[in-house]
Amino acid sequence: MNTSVHPPEVSHFHHRFEGWLGDELLEAFPCFLVSSLLAKALEEAGLTGFNLDDVEVSTSPEFQELYPGRTLPEFRWLKISGEDRDADFRLTPDFRLEVSSRTLEVLRKFKMAHAMIDPSGN
């Protein structure tokens, strides 16, 4: 990770789960993860402003103790590339994820119980 810039540039994403509440879109600043099922739906919807890449996933001993036998779904790295309001995915100046209404329709079909959604865009 290159921390000399903001947000930090990540060249290899390894996410270690301490816990998981079941959501299929996760933020681990400055990165985002999506379940492989959600990733497929985003691609099939023809949405713009993102690329998908591999992410290394592991679990902590605490995770294994709290959730014995739980298997995580496969995840993908959701890389945000949209730079203007025409993109379906983009980052705000303060690095929050902003999505189009088309994207939100897709996201709402998946587990997102703990996501903070501001429909006004504020």
Secondary structure by P-SEA (a helix, b strand, c coil): cccccccccccbbbbbbccccccccccccccccccaaaaaaaaaaccccbbbbbbbbbbcaaaaaacccccccbbbbbccccccccccbbbcccccccccaaaaaaaaaccccccccccccc
